[in-house]
Amino acid sequence: MDNDLTNQVNQTLSANGLISICVSLLCIAVAWWTLQNLKLELIIRQPKGPQGRLLHLLLAIIVGHAVSGFVIDYMSWTQMLRYLF
């Protein structure tokens, strides 16, 4: 009986981890795509150089991580609503 419960918990945690990874990568990709319209030449000297591209990547990771955190939290909150009634 305990083994079945342990397996269910492990499967649930694994599924949640996989969903979190996919949502995070998707949000980072969307942030990267969205930031393509950002005019970095107004901020830095060489936006097409390696430092400009790295800045673009870091901005995409930061924005994507923030958005994915919100989406993952929102999904978690909606899952908790079923225990309300």
C-alpha positions as CSV (number, residue, x, y, z in Angstrom):
1,M,0.0,0.0,0.0
2,D,2.8,2.4,0.9
3,N,4.7,1.5,-2.3
4,D,1.6,2.4,-4.4
5,L,1.3,5.8,-2.7
6,T,5.0,6.4,-3.1
7,N,4.8,5.6,-6.8
8,Q,1.9,8.0,-7.3
9,V,3.7,10.8,-5.5
10,N,6.8,10.2,-7.6
11,Q,4.8,10.2,-10.8
12,T,3.0,13.4,-9.8
13,L,6.2,15.2,-8.9
14,S,7.9,14.0,-12.1
15,A,4.9,15.2,-14.2
16,N,4.9,18.6,-12.5
17,G,8.7,18.9,-13.0
18,L,8.4,18.1,-16.7
19,I,5.5,20.5,-17.1
20,S,7.5,23.3,-15.3
21,I,10.5,22.7,-17.5
22,C,8.4,22.8,-20.7
23,V,6.6,26.0,-19.6
24,S,9.8,27.7,-18.7
25,L,11.5,26.9,-22.0
26,L,8.4,27.9,-23.9
27,C,8.2,31.3,-22.0
28,I,11.9,31.9,-22.6
29,A,11.5,31.2,-26.3
30,V,8.5,33.5,-26.5
31,A,10.5,36.2,-24.6
32,W,13.4,35.8,-27.1
33,W,11.0,36.1,-30.0
34,T,9.3,39.2,-28.5
35,L,12.6,40.9,-27.6
36,Q,13.7,40.7,-31.3
37,N,11.9,44.0,-31.8
38,L,13.8,45.7,-29.0
39,K,16.2,48.3,-30.4
40,L,19.4,47.5,-28.5
41,E,21.4,49.9,-30.6
42,L,19.8,52.7,-28.4
43,I,21.3,51.1,-25.3
44,I,24.6,49.4,-26.4
45,R,27.1,50.2,-29.1
46,Q,27.3,46.9,-30.9
47,P,24.0,45.0,-30.6
48,K,25.0,42.4,-33.2
49,G,28.3,41.6,-31.4
50,P,28.7,38.8,-28.9
51,Q,28.1,41.0,-25.9
52,G,24.9,42.4,-27.4
53,R,23.6,38.9,-28.2
54,L,24.5,37.7,-24.7
55,L,22.6,40.6,-23.3
56,H,19.6,39.7,-25.5
57,L,19.8,36.1,-24.3
58,L,20.0,37.1,-20.6
59,L,17.1,39.5,-21.0
60,A,15.0,36.7,-22.6
61,I,15.9,34.3,-19.7
62,I,15.0,36.9,-17.1
63,V,11.7,37.9,-18.7
64,G,10.8,34.2,-19.6
65,H,11.6,33.1,-16.1
66,A,9.4,35.7,-14.6
67,V,6.5,34.9,-16.9
68,S,6.9,31.2,-16.5
69,G,6.9,31.6,-12.7
70,F,3.6,33.4,-13.0
71,V,2.1,30.7,-15.3
72,I,3.3,27.8,-13.1
73,D,2.0,29.5,-10.0
74,Y,-1.3,30.1,-11.7
75,M,-1.6,26.5,-12.8
76,S,-0.8,25.4,-9.2
77,W,-3.5,27.8,-7.8
78,T,-6.1,26.4,-10.3
79,Q,-5.3,22.9,-9.2
80,M,-5.8,23.9,-5.6
81,L,-9.3,25.2,-6.3
82,R,-10.7,21.7,-6.6
83,Y,-10.2,21.3,-2.9
84,L,-12.4,24.3,-2.2
85,F,-15.7,22.5,-2.7
